[in-house]
């Protein structure tokens, strides 16, 4: 698609770039190099930990400390938790999660997102009792909210 509205929508929804077909091999290679440079720049100065109230995320060990107790998460659960906390209050669709965390097309019919979110709610107690709640919004997606900020 080469319509301006499609390009703007894709970039606004999180795409790093948008390529209109047909494209030349030189342009494609240059775009790949540009994305690679951005990735390398991010890897050189990563933040080693994030703290959200009682939750402390450690990137070196992919572990979560919650109220001084270590919570064991799988790699995908950890990535999912970080994604939600960094996007606090934003509605995130299943398709976005599949593409961002699992690097799969949103056309795949899978319940893996729902399963991982259910496990994450239980492991990190994201039911609202500790100030954070991971909610489902029917036919739209998921959102994590900090109830203390309401």
C-alpha positions in Angstrom: 0.0 0.0 0.0 1.3 3.4 -0.8 -1.5 5.6 0.5 -0.3 8.3 2.9 -2.9 7.3 5.5 -1.7 3.7 5.5 1.9 4.8 6.0 1.0 7.2 8.8 -1.1 4.6 10.6 1.7 2.0 10.4 4.3 4.4 11.7 2.0 5.8 14.4 1.1 2.2 15.5 4.8 1.5 16.2 6.4 0.5 12.9 10.1 1.6 12.6 9.9 2.0 8.9 7.5 1.6 6.0 8.7 0.3 2.6 6.5 0.6 -0.5 6.9 -2.1 -3.2 8.6 -2.2 -5.5 11.8 -0.9 -3.9 15.4 -1.1 -5.0 17.9 -3.4 -3.4 20.1 -0.5 -2.5 17.3 1.3 -0.6 16.3 -1.9 1.2 19.9 -2.5 2.3 20.3 1.1 3.5 17.1 0.8 5.6 18.2 -2.4 7.1 21.6 -0.8 8.1 19.7 2.1 9.6 17.6 -0.2 11.8 20.6 -2.2 12.8 22.4 1.0 13.9 19.5 1.9 16.1 19.4 -1.5 17.6 23.1 -1.5 18.3 22.9 2.0 19.9 20.2 0.7 22.2 22.2 -2.3 23.2 25.3 -0.2 24.1 23.5 1.7 26.8 20.8 -0.5 28.2 19.1 0.2 31.5 19.9 -2.6 33.8 16.8 -2.4 36.0 13.3 -0.8 36.2 11.4 -0.1 39.3 7.6 0.2 39.4 6.5 0.7 43.0 7.1 -2.7 44.6 8.2 -4.4 41.4 11.9 -4.3 40.5 12.9 -5.8 37.1 16.5 -6.8 36.6 17.6 -7.1 32.9 20.8 -8.9 33.7 19.1 -11.8 35.3 15.6 -11.4 33.8 14.2 -11.6 37.3 11.6 -9.7 39.2 11.8 -8.8 42.8 8.4 -8.1 44.3 8.3 -6.9 47.9 11.8 -8.5 48.5 10.7 -11.9 47.1 12.1 -13.2 43.9 9.4 -14.1 41.3 10.4 -16.6 38.7 9.2 -15.8 35.2 9.8 -17.4 31.9 11.6 -15.2 29.3 8.4 -14.5 27.5 6.6 -13.6 30.8 9.4 -11.3 31.7 9.3 -9.6 28.3 5.5 -9.3 28.5 5.7 -7.8 32.0 8.3 -5.2 31.0 6.2 -4.3 27.9 3.1 -3.7 30.0 4.8 -1.7 32.7 6.6 0.5 30.2 3.3 1.1 28.5 1.3 1.7 31.7 -2.3 2.8 31.0 -2.1 2.1 27.2 -4.4 -0.3 25.5 -2.3 -3.0 23.9 -3.9 -5.4 21.4 -3.2 -9.2 21.2 -1.9 -8.5 17.7 0.6 -5.9 19.0 1.8 -8.4 21.7 2.2 -11.2 19.2 4.2 -9.0 16.9 6.3 -7.3 19.6 7.0 -10.2 22.0 6.6 -13.3 19.9 7.7 -11.8 16.6 4.8 -13.6 14.9 2.2 -12.4 12.5 -1.0 -11.3 14.1 -2.8 -13.5 11.6 -1.8 -16.6 13.7 -4.7 -18.0 15.6 -3.2 -18.7 19.0 -4.2 -18.5 22.7 -0.6 -18.1 23.9 -1.0 -14.4 24.7 -4.0 -15.1 26.9 -2.2 -18.0 28.6 0.9 -15.9 29.4 -1.2 -13.0 30.6 -3.1 -15.3 33.0 0.2 -16.6 34.4 1.6 -13.1 34.7 -1.4 -11.9 36.7 -1.0 -14.8 39.1 2.8 -14.6 39.5 3.0 -10.8 39.9 -0.4 -10.5 41.7 -1.7 -8.1 39.1 -5.3 -8.4 40.4 -5.4 -4.9 42.0 -4.7 -6.1 45.6 -1.2 -4.6 45.4 -2.0 -1.4 43.5 -1.5 -2.8 39.9 -4.1 -4.5 37.8 -3.7 -6.1 34.4 -7.1 -5.9 32.8 -8.7 -7.4 29.7 -10.8 -5.2 27.5 -13.2 -7.4 25.4 -12.3 -7.6 21.7 -9.7 -4.8 22.1 -6.7 -6.0 24.2 -5.1 -5.6 27.6 -4.0 -2.7 29.8 -2.0 -2.5 33.0 -3.1 0.3 35.4 -1.7 1.7 38.6 -4.6 2.0 40.9 -2.7 4.3 43.2 -2.6 6.9 40.5 -6.4 7.0 40.1 
